[in-house]
Amino acid sequence: MSTKVVKFGGSSLADANQFIKVANIIRADESRKYVVPSAPGKRFSNDTKVTDMLYACYDLAIGGKDFLILFDEIRARYQEIIDGLGLSLDLSPELETIKNSFMARAGRDYAASRGEYLNGLILAEYLGYSFVDAAEVIFFNEDARLNLSETCRAVKDRLDKTGPAVIPGFYGSMPNDTIKTFSRGGSDITGSIVAAAVNADLYENWTDVSGFLVCDPRIVPNPQPIETITYHELRELAYMGAGVLHEEAIFPVRKASIPINIRNTNKPEDPGTMIVETASNDSCKYTITGVAGKKGFIAMSIEKDMMNSELGFGRKVLQVFESHGISFEHMPSGIDTMSIVVQKGEFEEKEAMIVHALRTAVHPDRIDIDRDIALVAVVGRGMRSHRGTAARIFAALAHAKINVKMIDQGSSELNVIVGVSCEDFETAIKAIYDIFVTEQL
């Protein structure tokens, strides 16, 4: 029998009604053996996520302020779920331990992790599954990096003994047994780790959208869904701001060649998006797989005659940025010009020092800084087999009267990145979407 690991996000477990939907999904397929829950998310638009409530509650506690009113609100959120499911589960002992740990300054990671911990206890009780505390099987090294090999061994050993189980997401433990969380959205990573550890046939990630969309729906209303995307394409789009899945969640399952299926808890009949290791270029519904981007970059152009014949010029430039703790995003270059694109927030506070260091290191003829750059990435394996893709991108931008400030195409022909002014960012996304998707509908 196949094995599936299923992860459910906070919106999927926000209240008792959502729990019932989740349970129905799990029970509809007996191969869904291992479940990774997030903490309760928002029940309505103005609601507060439980994780945010826990952070705020802990901050009050360590600040010597009255935190019990907010703590009781958290208690009530969970009791509301328990009552709505008709369970007799009593979380009082766990809540008392958490309250005392807050007063003992157990740490913000501990505080935040209790949202998943408590939700996991409820879900395990409702499903009749075993509960496995993530702190007992997910391990971080002294440097706070995940110890993947030890973790996978521990997860496999435990789950081999328990059978179907609930493993709360988002956290693990340090060598000194204190709690350590992943970054926000880290339950995705937990699900991926569990899938890799048990060598699952599929990792299902259930959220409140029916998979990835070709572009941001806040920019283009009702964009088309992506049916299949490769890990490489996903990394490119996630890096440029496309959401849904925590980008670090890709690596454990990619290493094990386990596909991911992004599904919608509220529309379980939708097939969602399949994320796979490889897919044929001809399997793309459109020439592009997706388009995404970010604002907030600057481009520094360094000019010097005969730059191309000066040995070590590029290395010296990059060393200046490295010595100031700044990584570059892109580096388009010409014969006598080298451009470095970096994040604006990181650069501005160190600008004067960097400019001085560059003048000392490479003696440029000229340095220009463009402080108004937005990057747009057009990604798709289908671009390799379609001639004139780049020409169509620039034709769309020209038709929309958008000036292209920078062009950078990857050697894999998987992506084309263009720099435009921030005020043209949304228009550029729309123009590219229209020429590759809308015109084909």
C-alpha positions in Angstrom: 0.0 0.0 0.0 1.2 3.5 -0.8 2.0 6.0 2.0 1.1 9.6 2.0 2.2 12.3 4.4 -0.4 15.1 4.7 0.2 18.6 6.1 -2.6 21.0 6.9 -2.1 24.7 7.2 -3.5 27.1 9.9 -6.6 28.1 7.8 -7.4 24.4 7.4 -7.5 23.9 11.2 -8.8 27.2 12.4 -12.0 25.9 14.0 -14.0 22.7 14.6 -15.7 22.9 11.2 -12.3 22.9 9.5 -11.1 20.0 11.6 -14.1 18.0 10.4 -13.2 18.8 6.8 -9.6 17.7 7.5 -10.7 14.5 9.1 -12.9 13.6 6.2 -10.0 14.2 3.8 -7.7 11.9 5.8 -10.3 9.2 6.3 -11.2 9.2 2.5 -7.8 7.7 1.8 -6.2 5.0 4.1 -2.8 5.8 2.6 -2.8 9.2 4.4 -1.0 7.7 7.4 1.0 10.6 8.8 -0.5 14.0 9.5 1.4 17.3 10.2 -0.8 20.1 11.6 -0.2 23.8 11.9 -1.5 26.0 14.7 -5.1 27.4 14.3 -5.1 30.2 11.8 -7.6 33.0 11.3 -11.3 32.1 11.5 -12.3 35.3 9.7 -10.5 38.3 8.2 -10.1 40.3 11.4 -9.2 37.3 13.5 -5.8 36.7 15.1 -3.7 33.6 14.4 -3.0 31.5 17.6 0.8 31.7 16.9 0.6 35.5 17.1 -1.5 35.3 20.3 1.2 33.1 21.8 4.0 35.5 20.9 2.1 38.4 22.4 1.2 36.4 25.5 4.8 35.4 26.1 6.0 39.0 25.6 3.6 40.1 28.3 4.7 37.4 30.6 8.4 38.1 30.4 7.7 41.8 30.6 6.2 41.3 34.1 2.7 42.3 32.8 -0.6 40.5 33.2 -0.7 37.8 30.5 -3.5 35.7 31.9 -6.4 37.4 30.1 -4.8 36.7 26.7 -3.8 33.2 27.9 -7.4 32.5 28.7 -8.4 33.6 25.2 -5.9 31.1 23.8 -7.4 28.4 26.1 -10.9 29.3 24.9 -9.8 29.0 21.2 -8.8 25.4 21.8 -11.7 24.6 24.0 -14.1 25.8 21.3 -12.5 23.3 18.9 -12.7 20.5 21.4 -16.4 21.2 22.2 -17.2 21.6 18.5 -15.8 18.1 17.8 -17.6 16.6 20.8 -14.4 15.4 22.4 -13.8 14.8 26.1 -10.2 15.8 25.8 -8.9 17.9 28.7 -5.9 20.1 27.9 -5.7 21.6 31.4 -2.4 19.9 32.4 -0.7 20.9 29.1 -2.0 24.5 29.5 -0.8 24.7 33.1 2.6 23.6 32.0 2.7 26.2 29.3 1.6 28.9 31.6 4.3 28.0 34.1 6.9 27.8 31.4 6.0 31.3 30.2 6.6 32.7 33.7 9.9 30.8 33.7 11.0 32.4 30.5 11.2 29.2 28.4 11.8 31.2 25.2 9.8 32.7 22.3 10.4 29.5 20.2 8.8 27.4 23.0 5.9 29.8 23.2 5.2 29.8 19.4 5.5 26.0 19.1 2.7 25.4 21.6 0.1 26.3 18.9 1.1 23.3 16.8 1.6 21.1 19.9 -1.9 21.6 21.2 -3.5 21.4 17.8 -1.7 18.1 17.3 -3.1 16.7 20.5 -6.6 17.5 19.5 -6.3 16.2 15.9 -4.7 12.9 17.1 -7.5 12.4 19.6 -10.2 13.2 16.9 -8.6 10.8 14.3 -7.7 8.1 16.8 -4.0 8.4 15.7 -0.9 8.3 17.8 0.6 11.6 18.9 4.4 12.1 18.3 5.9 15.2 19.8 8.1 16.8 17.2 10.6 17.7 19.9 11.4 14.0 20.4 12.2 13.3 16.7 13.3 16.5 15.0 16.7 17.7 16.0 18.8 20.8 15.5 22.6 21.0 15.9 24.3 23.5 18.2 24.4 26.0 15.4 20.6 25.8 15.1 20.8 24.1 11.7 18.5 21.1 11.2 20.3 17.7 11.6 18.5 16.0 8.8 20.2 12.6 8.9 19.6 12.1 12.6 16.1 13.5 12.3 15.1 11.1 9.5 16.4 8.2 11.5 14.5 9.2 14.6 11.3 9.9 12.7 11.4 6.6 10.9 12.2 4.6 14.0 9.3 6.2 15.9 6.7 5.9 13.2 7.6 2.3 12.4 6.4 1.6 16.0 3.3 3.8 16.1 1.5 3.3 12.9 -0.7 6.3 11.8 0.3 9.3 13.7 0.1 13.1 14.1 3.4 15.0 14.3 3.0 18.7 15.0 4.8 21.0 12.6 7.1 24.0 13.0 9.4 22.9 15.7 12.0 20.5 17.0 14.6 20.5 19.8 18.1 21.7 20.4 20.9 19.4 21.9 20.1 20.9 25.3 16.4 19.9 24.9 15.1 23.5 24.4 12.6 24.1 21.7 13.7 25.5 18.4 11.3 26.6 15.6 11.7 26.8 11.9 11.0 30.2 10.3 7.3 31.2 9.7 5.5 28.6 7.6 7.9 25.9 8.9 5.2 23.3 9.2 5.8 22.8 5.5 9.3 21.7 6.4 8.2 19.3 9.0 5.9 17.6 6.5 8.7 17.3 4.0 11.0 15.8 6.6 8.4 13.2 7.6 7.8 12.4 4.0 11.5 11.9 3.3 11.9 9.8 6.5 9.2 7.3 5.8 10.0 7.3 2.0 6.4 8.4 1.2 5.0 8.0 -2.2 3.4 11.5 -2.0 3.6 14.6 0.2 0.2 16.3 0.2 0.3 19.9 1.4 -3.3 21.1 2.1 -3.9 24.8 2.3 -6.7 27.3 1.4 -5.8 27.6 -2.3 -6.0 25.0 -5.1 -2.3 24.9 -5.8 0.0 27.4 -7.4 -1.2 30.1 -9.8 0.6 31.4 -12.8 0.9 34.8 -11.1 -0.2 36.8 -8.1 -4.0 37.0 -7.9 -3.6 40.4 -6.2 -2.1 41.7 -9.5 -4.1 39.6 -12.1 -7.6 38.7 -11.1 -8.3 34.9 -11.2 -5.1 33.8 -12.8 -4.9 30.3 -14.3 -3.7 27.4 -12.0 -0.4 25.6 -12.6 -1.1 21.9 -13.1 2.5 20.6 -12.9 5.7 22.4 -11.9 9.2 21.1 -11.4 11.3 21.6 -8.2 13.6 23.9 -10.2 10.8 26.1 -11.4 9.3 26.2 -8.0 12.6 27.4 -6.5 12.9 30.1 -9.1 9.3 31.4 -8.4 9.5 31.0 -4.6 12.7 33.0 -4.6 11.0 35.8 -6.4 8.1 35.9 -4.0 5.6 33.3 -5.1 4.0 31.9 -1.9 2.0 28.8 -0.9 4.9 26.5 0.0 7.8 27.3 2.3 10.8 27.2 0.0 13.0 25.2 2.4 10.3 22.4 2.3 11.5 21.5 -1.1 14.9 20.0 -0.2 14.1 16.9 1.9 11.5 15.6 -0.5 13.5 16.6 -3.6 16.5 14.6 -2.3 14.2 11.6 -2.0 12.4 12.3 -5.4 9.1 12.4 -3.6 6.4 14.5 -5.5 4.4 17.2 -3.7 0.7 17.9 -4.3 -0.6 21.3 -3.2 -4.3 20.9 -2.4 -7.2 23.0 -1.2 -8.9 21.8 2.1 -12.1 23.7 1.2 -12.2 22.2 -2.4 -10.8 18.7 -2.0 -12.1 17.8 -5.4 -9.6 20.1 -7.1 -6.5 18.3 -8.3 -4.2 21.2 -7.2 -0.6 21.5 -8.4 1.8 18.6 -8.7 5.5 19.4 -7.9 7.8 16.9 -9.5 11.5 16.3 -10.1 11.3 16.3 -13.9 8.6 17.0 -16.5 8.7 17.2 -20.2 8.9 20.5 -21.9 5.8 19.6 -23.9 3.7 19.0 -20.8 3.3 22.7 -20.2 -0.1 24.1 -20.8 1.5 27.5 -21.6 4.9 28.5 -22.8 5.6 29.8 -19.3 4.9 28.1 -16.0 4.7 31.2 -13.9 5.7 34.9 -13.5 6.6 36.5 -10.2 8.7 39.3 -8.9 9.8 41.6 -6.1 10.3 45.3 -5.5 13.1 46.9 -3.5 16.3 46.4 -5.4 19.1 48.8 -6.5 21.5 48.3 -9.4 25.0 49.6 -9.2 26.8 50.0 -12.5 30.6 50.1 -12.5 32.3 51.4 -15.6 35.9 51.2 -16.5 37.7 51.1 -19.9 39.3 47.8 -20.8 37.6 46.2 -17.8 37.4 42.9 -19.6 41.2 42.6 -19.9 41.9 43.4 -16.2 42.5 40.1 -14.5 40.5 39.7 -11.3 38.3 42.7 -11.7 35.0 40.9 -11.0 36.5 39.1 -8.1 37.6 42.3 -6.4 34.2 43.9 -6.9 32.4 40.9 -5.4 34.9 40.8 -2.5 33.9 44.4 -1.6 30.2 43.3 -1.3 31.2 40.1 0.6 33.3 42.0 3.1 30.3 44.2 3.9 28.0 41.2 4.4 25.9 41.8 1.2 25.1 39.1 -1.3 24.2 40.0 -4.8 21.0 38.9 -6.6 22.1 39.3 -10.3 25.2 40.4 -12.1 24.5 41.4 -15.8 27.7 42.7 -17.5 29.1 44.3 -20.6 32.6 44.8 -22.0 33.4 47.8 -20.0 30.4 47.7 -17.5 29.6 45.5 -14.6 26.3 45.8 -12.8 25.5 44.4 -9.4 21.9 44.0 -8.3 21.4 43.9 -4.5 18.5 44.3 -2.1 17.9 48.0 -1.3 17.5 47.6 2.4 20.8 45.8 2.9 22.7 48.2 0.7 21.6 51.7 1.7 23.0 51.8 5.2 26.4 50.7 3.9 26.4 52.6 0.6 29.1 55.1 1.4 31.5 52.5 2.7 30.9 50.2 -0.3 31.4 53.0 -2.8 34.7 54.1 -1.2 35.9 50.5 -1.0 35.1 50.0 -4.7 37.0 53.1 -5.7 40.0 51.9 -3.8 39.8 48.3 -5.0 39.2 48.7 -8.8 39.6 52.4 -9.6 36.4 52.7 -11.7 35.9 55.5 -14.2 32.3 55.8 -13.1 29.8 54.4 -10.6 26.0 54.9 -11.1 23.3 53.7 -8.7 19.7 53.1 -9.8 17.6 53.0 -6.7 14.3 52.1 -8.3 14.4 48.5 -9.5 11.8 45.8 -9.4 12.7 42.4 -10.7 10.2 40.2 -12.7 11.0 36.6 -13.3 9.4 34.7 -16.1 9.9 31.0 -15.5 9.1 27.9 -17.5 10.6 24.7 -18.8 8.5 25.2 -21.9 10.6 28.2 -22.9 13.4 25.9 -24.1 11.3 24.5 -26.9 9.5 27.7 -28.0 11.4 30.1 -30.2 11.1 33.8 -29.6 10.0 33.6 -26.0 12.3 36.5 -24.9 11.2 38.5 -27.9 7.5 38.1 -26.8 8.4 39.2 -23.3 10.0 42.4 -24.5 7.3 43.0 -27.1 4.7 42.8 -24.3 6.6 45.2 -22.2 7.2 47.6 -25.1 3.5 47.5 -25.9 2.7 48.5 -22.3 5.2 51.3 -22.6 7.5 49.9 -20.0 11.3 50.6 -20.1 13.4 47.6 -19.4 16.4 48.6 -17.2 18.0 45.2 -16.9 18.0 41.7 -18.6 19.4 38.5 -17.1 18.7 35.1 -18.7 19.8 31.9 -17.0 22.0 29.5 -18.9 19.4 26.7 -18.4 16.9 28.7 -20.5 14.4 28.2 -17.6 14.0 31.8 -16.6 14.3 35.3 -17.9 14.6 38.1 -15.4 14.0 41.7 -16.3 14.4 44.9 -14.2 11.8 47.6 -14.4 11.0 50.7 -12.3 8.9 50.0 -9.3 6.0 52.0 -10.6 5.8 49.7 -13.6 6.0 46.4 -11.6 2.3 45.4 -11.6 1.8 46.6 -15.2 4.8 44.4 -16.3 3.3 41.3 -14.6 0.0 41.9 -16.3 1.5 42.4 -19.7 3.5 39.2 -19.5 0.6 37.2 -18.2 -1.7 38.5 -21.0 0.7 37.7 -23.9 1.5 34.1 -22.6 -1.8 33.1 -21.0 -4.8 35.3 -21.7 -4.2 35.3 -25.4 -4.1 31.4 -25.4 -7.4 31.0 -23.5 
